[in-house]
Amino acid sequence: MFQLANLLIVGAPRDNTSVLSKLNVTSSGAVYRCKVDKNDCEVINVDTDYVYGKDPYDDKMKQRDILSGQWLGSSISASNSGNLVVCAHRYADKTLTFRDRHPIGRCTILNTDSNIKFKYTPCKDGGRYKQIGVRGISFCQAGSSVKMSEDGSLITVGGPGAYLWNGMDFCKIL
């Protein structure tokens, strides 16, 4: 369980972790939980595998997301209860045709035991691709800023590239 009074949560957006190096991922970023009184840090495993999808052209399963250079840990926020949200604003998704790369950004919500509750991709979740079209949100970069409420019931995520670079804040009740 997180005891935030004795811990320092540190984001290292350009770090390489051993968990992802086996997948040939580079500079994905990392998040560390450091014990202040013991000068000891450990990696919080946030991304451990790829998302896969079916390519409509050859009907084969292929990697859908791009974790290299995603800058995991570029923004972090915690609640008083110990829940944590960590973001990678340069996380990229491949389009349905697997030909284009879209840095839409993604945030991961962790519970007090550092277990992943869920991953939140606000520019993709909720049918936003269909609402305004992929061109309107394809460079969303959600997670360049993030804030979790004190009780851990709400997060607000900034996406400066949403809606053709007009930007948007996304709120999610947890």
C-alpha positions in Angstrom: 0.0 0.0 0.0 1.2 3.5 -0.8 2.0 5.5 2.3 2.6 8.8 0.6 4.1 10.5 3.6 7.2 8.2 3.4 7.3 8.0 -0.4 8.4 10.1 -3.3 6.8 9.2 -6.7 9.2 10.1 -9.5 8.6 10.2 -13.2 11.5 9.6 -15.5 10.0 10.3 -19.0 13.0 9.2 -21.1 14.1 6.2 -19.0 14.5 2.7 -20.3 13.1 -0.1 -18.1 14.0 -3.8 -18.2 10.4 -4.8 -18.4 10.0 -3.2 -21.8 13.5 -3.7 -23.2 12.5 -7.3 -24.0 9.9 -5.9 -26.4 12.6 -3.7 -28.1 11.0 -0.5 -26.6 13.4 2.4 -26.0 13.0 5.6 -24.0 9.5 4.7 -23.0 9.8 6.4 -19.6 9.3 5.0 -16.1 7.7 5.8 -12.7 9.6 5.1 -9.5 8.4 4.7 -5.9 11.2 5.9 -3.7 11.4 5.4 0.1 12.6 8.8 1.3 14.1 7.5 4.6 16.0 4.6 3.0 17.3 6.1 -0.3 15.7 3.1 -2.1 13.7 3.2 -5.4 11.8 0.6 -7.3 10.0 0.7 -10.7 6.2 0.7 -10.7 5.3 -1.5 -13.6 2.8 0.4 -15.7 3.3 -0.8 -19.3 4.3 -4.5 -19.6 2.9 -5.4 -23.0 1.5 -4.1 -26.3 -2.1 -3.7 -27.4 -2.9 -5.8 -30.4 -5.5 -5.5 -33.1 -6.5 -7.1 -36.4 -5.1 -5.4 -39.6 -8.1 -5.1 -42.0 -5.8 -5.5 -45.1 -4.2 -8.9 -44.2 -6.4 -10.1 -41.3 -3.4 -10.6 -39.1 -3.0 -9.6 -35.5 -0.5 -6.7 -35.2 0.8 -4.3 -32.5 -1.6 -1.3 -32.2 0.3 1.0 -29.8 3.8 2.5 -29.8 5.5 2.6 -26.4 8.9 3.9 -27.5 9.3 7.6 -26.8 5.9 7.8 -25.0 7.4 9.7 -22.1 5.7 7.7 -19.3 5.9 9.7 -16.1 5.9 13.1 -17.7 2.9 14.0 -15.5 1.8 12.3 -12.2 -0.8 13.1 -9.6 -1.8 11.3 -6.4 -4.8 11.4 -4.1 -4.7 11.6 -0.3 -5.9 8.0 -0.2 -2.8 6.8 -2.2 -4.3 6.3 -5.6 -2.1 7.4 -8.4 -2.4 8.5 -12.0 0.6 8.5 -14.3 0.6 9.8 -17.9 2.5 9.4 -21.1 1.4 12.3 -23.3 3.4 11.0 -26.3 1.8 7.5 -26.2 0.9 6.7 -29.8 -1.8 4.6 -31.4 -1.8 3.2 -34.9 -5.0 3.9 -36.9 -7.3 1.2 -38.0 -5.3 0.8 -41.2 -2.0 0.5 -39.2 -0.4 3.0 -41.5 -0.5 6.2 -39.4 0.9 7.0 -36.0 -1.2 9.2 -33.7 0.3 10.6 -30.5 -3.0 10.6 -28.6 -1.6 10.2 -25.1 -2.7 7.8 -22.3 -2.9 7.9 -18.5 -2.9 4.9 -16.2 -4.7 4.8 -12.9 -3.2 2.7 -10.1 -4.6 1.7 -6.8 -2.9 1.9 -3.5 -1.1 -1.4 -4.1 0.4 -0.2 -7.4 -2.0 -2.4 -9.3 -3.4 -1.0 -12.5 -7.1 -0.1 -12.2 -7.4 0.9 -15.8 -5.9 2.8 -18.7 -7.5 6.0 -19.8 -7.1 7.3 -23.4 -9.5 10.3 -23.5 -9.0 11.2 -27.1 -9.9 7.6 -28.2 -12.3 6.4 -25.5 -16.0 7.2 -25.7 -16.1 7.3 -29.5 -14.3 10.6 -30.0 -12.7 9.3 -33.2 -16.2 9.0 -34.6 -17.5 12.3 -33.1 -15.0 14.7 -34.6 -12.8 12.5 -36.8 -9.3 11.2 -36.4 -7.8 14.4 -37.7 -9.3 16.5 -34.9 -7.8 14.4 -32.1 -4.8 12.6 -33.7 -2.3 14.8 -32.0 -4.2 15.2 -28.7 -1.2 14.4 -26.4 -3.6 13.8 -23.5 -1.7 13.6 -20.2 0.7 16.5 -20.7 -1.0 17.7 -17.5 -3.0 15.7 -15.0 -4.6 16.3 -11.6 -6.3 13.7 -9.3 -8.8 15.0 -6.7 -7.8 14.7 -3.1 -10.2 11.8 -2.5 -9.2 10.0 -5.7 -12.7 10.1 -7.3 -11.9 12.3 -10.3 -9.1 13.1 -12.7 -8.6 16.0 -15.0 -6.3 15.4 -18.0 -5.0 18.1 -20.3 -4.8 17.5 -24.1 -3.2 20.5 -25.8 -3.5 19.0 -29.3 -7.2 18.0 -29.1 -9.7 19.6 -31.5 -7.2 20.7 -34.1 -4.8 22.2 -31.5 -7.5 24.2 -29.7 -6.8 21.9 -26.7 -9.2 20.4 -24.2 -9.4 19.3 -20.6 -11.0 15.8 -20.0 -12.6 14.9 -16.7 -13.2 11.3 -15.7 -15.1 10.1 -12.6 -13.3 7.1 -11.2 
